[in-house]
Amino acid sequence: MGQTENNVKNPFFTIHFYIIAFLILTSLLSGAFGGLISTNIKILTHFFDIFEFEILISPTAWIFGGACIFCVISCFMNINATLALYSQLQAMPTYESCVIVGNLMSGMIIMKEYQYYSWN
């Protein structure tokens, strides 16, 4: 029996594609959370250098501290969900590289650290 053009399945959209896509998306999300964690910690330490112990009554510091705690918890939940489905040999290199890229991007965008990077 020959297959007609309507019955040919696209090999791009297989179950393997969706499994790998979930790994990449969860790693990208963890990278974004990792970038936000490092940026929030930089901002909090900068606030602490300026205001010292008056930072405890500053609502801005509480907002950044809460965002940092939320990102840490979300990052742990995300990596636990990923490691429940994949082996560490697959998940951790993807996760770590996305966290590094997230740190670089958040530093470039939020902290304006792009002027310190060399493009050569």
PyMOL commands that set and color helices and strands:
alter all, ss='L'
color gray80, all
select helices_A, chain A and resi 15-57+59-85+88-109+113-116
alter helices_A, ss='H'
color red, helices_A
deselect
rebuild
show_as cartoon
